[in-house]
Amino acid sequence: MDIQTLTFIIVGLTFALYIGVAIWARAGSTSEFYVAGGGIHPIVNGMATAADWMSAASFISMAGLISFMGYDGAQYLMGWTGGYVLLALLLAPYLRKFGKFTVPDFIGDRYYSQTARVVAVICAIFVSFTYVVGQMKGVGIAFSRFLEVDYSTGVLIGSGIVFFYAVLGGMKGITYTQVAHYCVLIFAYLVPAIFISIQMVGNPIPQLGMGGTLADGTALLTKLDLLHSDLGFKEYTMANKPMIDLFFVTAALMLGTAGLPHVIVRFFTVPKVADARKSAGWALIFIAILYTTAPAIAAFARTNLINTVNQTEYATLPSWFSNWEKTGLLKFEDKNGDGLVQYYNDKNEAYVAATAAPAGWKGNELTIDRDIMVLASPEIAKLPAWVIALVVAGGLAAALSTAAGLLLVISTSISHDVLKKWLKPAISEVNELRAARIAIGVAVMIAAYAGLHPPDYVAAIVAFAFGLAASSFFPAIILGIFYKKMNMEGAIAGMIVGITFTATYIIYFKFMGGTPDQYWFGISPEGIGTLGMLLNLVVALVVNRFTPDPPEYIQAMVEDIRIPRGSGAAREH
């Protein structure tokens, strides 16, 4: 059976599973729609949180980035993993104890201001839309290659699937659907990694296989360093970026994690504060399984790619190469007309002068979208067709699970925080639920349109979302929990300044022609959220210093949140 047929079967079965679960667990009330009724078991919630957390950036793009960036790609591993630990230990239990549906709900009540709530809603929507664009690109990539449709059609198909079970099931349906997503994506990630690890180094554990020895007796990473050096690239295991940018990107990913609305809301779906801590621990275990495997997949894929294509006659390349060429995500241009694929770092002037020019090479002839590496890796390694189809299903599961969570955040921000808490306090539960579902429908259409015109790689787009979350929400949340005298004027001013600065910097360098030599202090757009967060923090504290303290009941409420009664039930909503 060919790859396309198997892909249709496996992806079709997984989609049928997701839709079946969504119908079974459909929401019947606003509580079930927003937080699944607050009755999800910690292990189940941990698995759903892991699926919500591990988006297309984790499944499709992270290993692809590491395969090209090498050592520098560690910033994504450290930032996203460290950020989740920060969220689980420092914020989740307190936010759960506060007992609100959404982050804007917390900020609106904590800072006793509808203005603060509206600013938080705007920030949440901005962050979530940026994040969901990355998921839509991941869906488009997966469909465009393996279902043999164009990228645009792939995005539209994925949008339709998300729309169906997000609108029908709300958080309750999404929670149980995400459990199914996790099972599919982790199986799909591990199976090819184990296959390739055995194939290359004879070790069935990918994490150990990365440090293994190839058949010729050379250590895998040593071989990869030599391949990189031979092609004019920096050694795979050496840093290539300025250390300040590595630090700022890592910090932005960590701090942005602690401000991501779609992850934070998951801790409201469990019965007790203690369960929030437990589900955070379980989620970290489930996340670690994939995150510790990603560097191995990156090393395997990079080695196989170089060995397969470089200095190989184009006419003799395997079928996977031409298949990916059809998507436009892999391109070959025979610049010197010799019929060989010349893949090297033509930006390395010394290498070009010493090696490429004397050999008659006229420029790098291979253009690779990094986001294809995980999906293409099983084909490059000549794994069975069913494994290749399984990876597609896993990539789609990762993208769709996070997209559903993000779209739910957008809809609840509009229906609950804008309508219920501001514009129409007397709105009935039925009409609030209807408004939430309409908001999801509108959000899906806008997200699909944005996904058709993505600004960068999936992981880079997601990094922008993390930077926006760090620069807007992190100071407001952390000060709201641990500094009882933080007032609304400081929080509002800080959020506005932080997200405006960060968004402006990203837009300038990604859409208005800014160049890397213009970066402030060498900080890339992926890392600027850290500086935006610091500006937010400084502005908030300075404004707070010259404005009145919050009311006494707010200060008492903040003190109550921090009392460690982890085993008791949270307050009623």
C-alpha positions in Angstrom: 0.0 0.0 0.0 1.5 3.4 -1.0 2.2 6.3 1.4 -0.7 8.4 0.3 -3.3 5.7 0.8 -1.9 4.8 4.2 -1.9 8.5 5.1 -5.6 8.9 4.2 -6.4 5.8 6.3 -4.4 6.7 9.4 -5.2 10.4 9.4 -8.9 9.6 8.7 -9.0 7.2 11.6 -7.4 9.7 14.0 -9.8 12.4 12.9 -12.8 10.1 13.4 -11.5 9.4 16.9 -11.2 13.1 17.7 -14.6 14.0 16.4 -16.1 11.0 18.2 -14.6 12.1 21.5 -15.8 15.6 20.9 -19.4 14.4 20.4 -19.2 12.2 23.5 -17.8 14.9 25.7 -19.7 17.9 24.3 -20.3 20.8 26.7 -23.8 21.5 28.0 -23.1 24.5 30.2 -20.7 27.5 30.3 -18.8 25.9 33.1 -18.2 22.8 30.9 -17.4 25.0 27.9 -14.9 27.2 29.7 -13.2 24.8 32.2 -14.8 21.4 31.6 -16.8 21.7 34.8 -13.7 21.7 36.9 -13.9 18.0 37.3 -11.0 16.6 35.2 -8.6 14.0 36.8 -5.0 15.3 37.3 -3.5 12.6 35.1 -6.0 13.2 32.3 -5.5 16.9 32.6 -1.7 16.5 32.6 -2.0 14.6 29.3 -4.3 17.2 27.8 -2.0 20.0 29.0 0.9 18.3 27.4 -1.0 18.0 24.1 -2.1 21.6 24.4 1.5 22.7 25.2 3.2 20.6 22.5 2.1 22.4 19.4 3.3 22.2 15.8 6.3 24.1 17.0 7.3 21.2 19.3 6.4 18.4 17.0 7.2 19.7 13.6 9.5 22.6 13.9 11.7 22.3 17.1 13.7 19.3 15.9 13.9 20.9 12.4 15.4 24.1 13.9 17.9 22.2 16.1 18.9 20.1 13.0 20.0 23.4 11.3 21.0 25.5 14.3 22.8 22.7 16.3 23.9 24.0 19.7 22.0 27.3 19.2 18.7 25.3 19.0 19.0 24.4 22.6 17.4 27.8 23.4 14.1 26.4 22.4 14.5 23.2 24.5 15.6 25.2 27.6 13.2 28.0 27.2 10.0 26.0 26.7 10.9 23.3 29.3 12.1 25.8 31.9 9.1 28.0 31.3 6.7 25.2 32.0 8.5 24.4 35.3 8.2 28.1 36.2 4.5 28.1 35.4 3.8 24.8 37.3 5.7 25.8 40.4 5.3 29.6 40.6 1.9 30.5 39.1 -0.5 27.6 38.4 -1.5 26.8 42.0 -2.2 30.4 42.9 -4.1 31.1 39.8 -6.2 28.0 40.4 -6.9 29.0 43.9 -8.1 32.4 42.7 -10.7 30.5 40.8 -11.3 32.4 37.6 -12.0 31.1 34.1 -9.4 33.2 32.2 -6.3 35.3 32.6 -8.2 38.5 31.7 -10.7 37.5 34.4 -7.9 37.3 36.9 -6.4 40.6 35.8 -9.7 42.3 35.8 -10.6 41.3 39.3 -7.1 41.5 40.8 -6.7 45.0 39.5 -10.3 46.0 40.2 -10.7 47.5 36.8 -12.7 47.0 33.6 -9.9 48.8 31.8 -7.4 46.3 33.0 -9.7 43.5 31.9 -10.1 45.0 28.4 -6.3 45.5 28.0 -5.8 41.9 29.1 -8.4 40.7 26.6 -6.7 42.5 23.8 -3.3 41.1 24.8 -4.7 37.6 25.1 -6.3 37.8 21.6 -3.1 39.2 20.1 -0.9 36.5 21.6 -3.3 33.7 20.8 -3.7 34.8 17.2 0.0 35.0 16.7 0.4 31.5 18.2 -2.4 30.0 16.2 -0.8 31.1 12.9 2.1 28.8 13.6 -0.3 25.9 14.1 -2.1 26.6 10.8 1.2 26.6 9.0 2.1 23.2 10.5 -1.3 21.8 9.3 -0.7 23.2 5.8 2.8 21.6 5.6 1.5 18.2 6.6 -1.4 18.2 4.2 0.4 19.7 1.3 2.9 16.9 1.1 1.1 13.7 2.2 -2.4 14.3 1.0 -1.1 15.9 -2.2 -3.1 19.1 -1.9 -1.7 22.6 -1.9 -0.7 24.4 1.2 -3.8 26.7 1.2 -6.2 23.7 1.0 -4.4 22.0 3.9 -4.9 25.0 6.1 -8.6 25.2 5.2 -9.1 21.5 5.9 -7.4 21.8 9.3 -9.5 24.9 10.2 -12.7 23.0 9.4 -11.7 20.1 11.8 -10.8 22.5 14.6 -14.0 24.5 14.1 -16.1 21.3 14.4 -14.9 20.0 17.8 -13.9 23.3 19.4 -17.4 24.7 18.8 -19.2 21.5 19.7 -17.2 20.4 22.8 -15.7 23.6 24.3 -13.1 22.9 27.0 -14.7 19.6 28.0 -14.6 18.2 24.5 -11.2 19.7 23.8 -9.8 18.2 27.0 -10.7 14.6 26.1 -9.8 15.2 22.5 -6.4 16.4 23.5 -5.8 13.2 25.5 -6.4 11.4 22.2 -4.1 13.9 20.5 -1.3 13.2 23.0 -1.5 9.5 22.5 -1.3 9.8 18.8 1.4 12.5 18.7 3.8 10.8 21.2 3.5 7.4 19.5 4.1 9.1 16.1 7.1 10.9 17.4 8.8 8.0 19.2 8.3 5.2 16.6 10.4 6.7 13.8 13.0 8.0 16.3 13.4 4.4 17.6 13.6 3.0 14.1 16.2 5.5 13.0 18.2 5.2 16.2 18.5 1.4 15.7 19.3 1.9 12.0 22.1 4.4 12.6 23.7 3.4 15.9 22.1 0.2 16.9 20.5 1.6 20.1 16.7 1.6 20.5 16.7 4.5 22.9 17.0 7.7 20.8 18.2 9.8 23.7 21.2 7.5 24.1 21.5 6.9 20.4 22.4 10.5 19.8 25.6 9.9 21.6 26.2 6.5 19.9 28.7 5.3 17.3 28.1 4.8 13.6 29.0 1.7 11.7 32.3 3.1 10.7 33.3 3.6 14.3 32.8 7.4 14.4 30.7 9.0 17.0 27.5 10.4 15.5 28.0 14.0 16.8 31.6 13.9 15.8 30.6 12.9 12.3 28.0 15.6 12.2 30.6 18.2 13.2 32.9 17.0 10.4 30.1 17.2 7.8 29.3 20.7 8.9 32.9 21.8 8.7 33.3 20.2 5.3 30.3 22.3 4.0 31.5 25.6 5.5 29.0 25.6 8.4 29.8 26.1 12.1 30.4 22.8 13.9 27.0 21.4 15.0 27.9 21.3 18.7 29.3 24.8 18.8 27.4 28.1 19.4 27.0 30.4 16.5 24.7 33.1 17.9 25.7 36.0 20.3 25.3 34.8 23.8 23.1 37.7 24.7 20.6 36.7 22.1 20.7 33.1 23.2 19.9 34.3 26.8 17.2 36.7 25.7 15.4 34.2 23.5 15.6 31.5 26.2 14.2 34.0 28.8 11.4 35.1 26.5 10.3 31.6 25.9 10.4 30.8 29.7 8.6 34.0 30.8 6.2 33.8 27.9 5.2 30.3 29.0 4.1 31.7 32.3 1.8 34.1 30.5 0.2 31.9 27.9 -3.6 32.0 28.4 -4.4 28.7 26.8 -2.0 26.8 29.1 -3.0 28.6 32.3 -6.7 28.0 31.7 -6.0 24.2 31.9 -5.3 24.5 35.6 -8.9 25.6 36.2 -10.3 22.3 34.9 -9.3 20.2 37.9 -11.4 20.0 41.2 -8.8 21.3 43.7 -5.7 23.4 44.0 -3.7 20.3 44.9 -4.9 18.7 41.7 -3.5 21.7 39.8 -0.1 20.9 41.2 -0.4 17.2 40.4 -1.6 17.8 36.8 1.4 20.1 36.3 3.7 17.4 37.4 2.1 14.8 35.2 2.2 17.2 32.2 5.9 17.8 32.7 6.6 14.1 32.5 4.5 13.7 29.4 6.2 16.7 27.8 9.7 15.5 28.7 9.2 12.3 26.7 9.0 14.3 23.5 11.5 17.1 24.4 14.3 14.7 25.3 13.7 12.9 22.0 13.8 16.1 19.8 17.6 16.6 19.8 18.2 13.0 18.7 15.7 13.3 15.8 17.5 16.5 14.8 20.9 14.9 14.7 19.7 11.8 12.9 17.8 13.9 10.3 20.6 16.3 9.6 23.2 13.5 9.2 20.9 11.6 6.8 20.0 14.6 4.8 23.6 15.7 4.1 24.7 12.1 3.4 21.8 11.6 1.0 21.7 14.8 -1.1 25.1 16.5 -1.1 27.3 15.8 -4.1 24.6 13.5 -5.5 23.3 13.5 -9.0 19.9 15.2 -9.1 18.6 12.6 -11.5 19.4 9.8 -9.1 17.9 11.3 -5.9 15.1 9.2 -4.2 11.5 9.9 -4.7 11.0 11.7 -1.4 13.1 14.6 -2.8 10.8 15.2 -5.8 7.8 14.8 -3.6 8.8 17.5 -1.3 9.9 19.7 -4.3 6.2 19.7 -5.4 5.2 21.5 -2.2 7.7 24.3 -2.8 9.3 23.7 0.6 12.4 22.1 -0.9 14.1 23.6 -4.0 17.1 22.7 -6.1 18.7 25.1 -8.6 21.6 23.7 -10.6 23.7 26.9 -10.7 26.8 25.4 -12.4 24.9 23.0 -14.6 26.8 19.9 -13.5 23.7 17.9 -12.4 25.1 17.5 -8.9 23.4 18.9 -5.7 25.9 21.3 -4.2 24.8 22.0 -0.6 27.1 24.3 1.3 27.3 27.5 3.3 27.8 30.1 0.6 27.7 32.9 3.2 31.1 31.7 4.5 33.3 33.8 2.3 36.5 32.1 3.4 35.0 28.7 2.6 33.8 29.8 -0.8 37.2 31.2 -1.7 39.2 28.2 -0.5 36.9 25.3 -1.5 33.8 26.2 -3.5 35.2 28.5 -6.1 38.2 26.3 -7.1 35.7 23.4 -7.4 33.5 25.3 -9.8 30.6 25.7 -7.5 28.6 28.9 -8.1 26.5 29.1 -4.9 24.4 26.9 -2.7 21.9 25.0 -4.8 19.6 23.6 -2.1 16.9 25.5 -0.3 15.2 23.7 2.6 12.3 24.8 4.7 13.4 23.7 8.2 9.8 22.8 9.1 9.9 19.8 6.8 12.7 17.9 8.6 10.6 15.9 11.1 8.0 14.9 8.5 10.7 14.1 5.8 13.1 12.3 8.2 11.3 8.9 8.0 11.3 9.1 4.2 15.0 10.0 4.1 15.8 7.1 6.3 13.7 4.8 4.1 11.3 3.7 6.9 8.1 1.7 6.2 5.2 3.6 4.6 3.0 3.2 7.7 5.6 4.9 9.9 5.7 7.9 7.5 1.9 8.1 7.5 1.9 7.9 11.3 4.2 10.9 11.6 1.8 12.9 9.5 -1.0 12.0 11.9 1.1 13.0 14.8 2.0 16.4 13.3 -1.6 17.1 12.7 -2.6 16.1 16.2 0.0 18.5 17.7 -1.1 21.4 15.5 -4.8 20.9 15.9 -4.7 20.3 19.7 -3.0 23.6 20.4 -5.0 25.4 17.8 -8.2 24.3 19.5 -7.0 25.5 22.9 -6.0 28.9 21.5 -9.2 29.4 19.7 -11.1 28.6 22.9 -9.1 31.3 24.7 -10.0 33.8 22.1 -13.7 32.9 22.2 -13.9 32.9 26.0 -12.1 36.2 26.2 -14.8 37.7 24.0 -17.9 36.0 25.4 -16.9 35.8 29.1 -14.6 38.8 29.7 -16.1 41.3 27.3 -19.8 40.3 27.2 -20.5 38.7 30.6 -18.1 40.8 32.7 -18.5 44.1 30.9 -21.0 44.8 28.1 -23.9 42.5 29.1 -23.6 41.4 32.8 -27.2 40.1 32.7 -26.7 37.8 29.6 -28.2 34.3 30.1 -26.0 31.2 30.2 -27.5 30.0 26.9 -26.7 33.3 25.1 -23.2 33.4 26.6 -22.5 29.9 25.3 -23.9 30.8 21.9 -21.7 33.9 21.8 -18.7 31.8 22.7 -19.4 29.4 19.8 -19.9 32.3 17.3 -16.6 33.9 18.5 -14.8 30.6 17.8 -16.3 30.5 14.3 -15.1 34.0 13.6 -11.7 33.3 15.1 -11.2 30.2 13.0 -11.8 32.1 9.8 -9.4 34.9 10.8 -6.8 32.4 11.9 -7.1 30.4 8.7 -6.6 33.6 6.7 -3.5 34.5 8.7 -2.2 30.9 8.4 -2.2 31.3 4.6 0.4 34.0 4.9 2.8 33.0 7.8 5.7 35.4 8.4 8.4 32.7 9.4 9.1 29.2 10.5 6.5 27.6 12.8 8.8 27.7 15.9 9.8 31.3 15.1 6.2 32.4 14.8 5.5 30.7 18.1 8.5 32.4 19.7 6.9 35.7 18.8 3.8 34.7 20.6 5.8 33.8 23.7 7.6 37.1 23.5 4.3 39.0 23.4 3.0 36.9 26.3 6.1 37.6 28.3 6.0 41.3 27.7 2.3 41.7 28.5 1.1 39.1 31.0 4.1 37.9 33.0 4.7 41.0 35.2 1.0 41.6 35.7 0.4 38.0 36.9 3.6 37.7 39.0 3.1 41.1 40.7 -0.6 40.4 41.1 0.2 37.3 43.1 3.2 38.3 45.1 3.0 42.1 45.5 -0.3 43.0 47.2 0.3 46.8 46.8 0.5 46.5 43.0 -2.3 48.7 41.7 -4.4 48.9 38.5 -2.6 52.0 37.1 0.8 50.3 37.2 -0.5 47.0 35.7 -2.3 48.7 32.9 0.6 51.0 32.0 3.0 48.1 32.1 1.0 45.8 29.9 0.4 48.5 27.3 4.1 49.6 27.1 5.4 46.0 27.1 3.3 44.6 24.4 3.4 47.7 22.2 7.2 47.8 22.3 7.6 44.1 21.6 5.0 44.0 18.8 6.6 47.1 17.2 10.0 45.6 17.2 8.8 42.3 15.7 6.7 44.0 13.0 9.6 46.3 12.1 12.2 43.5 11.6 9.8 40.9 10.1 7.6 43.1 7.9 9.2 46.5 7.4 12.7 45.6 6.2 14.7 45.8 9.4 18.1 43.9 9.1 20.0 41.9 11.8 22.7 44.6 12.0 20.1 46.9 13.3 19.1 44.7 16.3 19.2 46.4 19.6 22.1 45.0 21.6 22.2 42.1 19.1 18.7 40.9 20.3 16.6 39.1 17.7 12.8 39.6 17.3 12.4 36.1 18.9 14.1 37.3 22.1 12.9 40.9 22.3 10.0 39.9 24.6 12.5 39.7 27.5 13.3 43.3 27.0 9.6 44.1 26.6 8.9 42.3 29.9 11.6 44.4 31.7 10.1 47.6 30.3 6.7 46.4 31.5 8.0 45.7 35.0 9.8 49.0 35.3 6.9 51.1 34.0 4.4 49.2 36.3 6.5 49.7 39.4 7.3 53.4 38.6 3.6 54.2 37.9 2.6 52.2 41.0 4.9 54.3 43.1 3.1 57.5 42.2 -0.5 56.3 42.3 -2.8 55.2 45.1 -2.4 51.7 46.7 -5.1 49.2 45.8 -8.2 48.9 48.2 -7.7 46.9 51.4 -10.0 44.1 50.2 -7.8 43.5 47.2 -4.7 43.4 49.4 -6.5 40.9 51.7 -7.5 38.8 48.7 -3.9 38.6 47.5 -2.7 37.5 50.9 -5.4 34.8 50.9 -4.4 33.5 47.5 -0.9 32.8 48.9 -2.0 30.9 51.9 -0.8 27.3 51.2 -4.1 25.4 51.6 -3.3 23.1 48.7 -5.5 20.2 49.8 -8.6 22.3 50.1 -11.2 23.1 47.4 -10.9 26.3 45.6 -13.4 29.1 46.0 -16.6 29.0 44.0 -16.6 30.9 40.7 
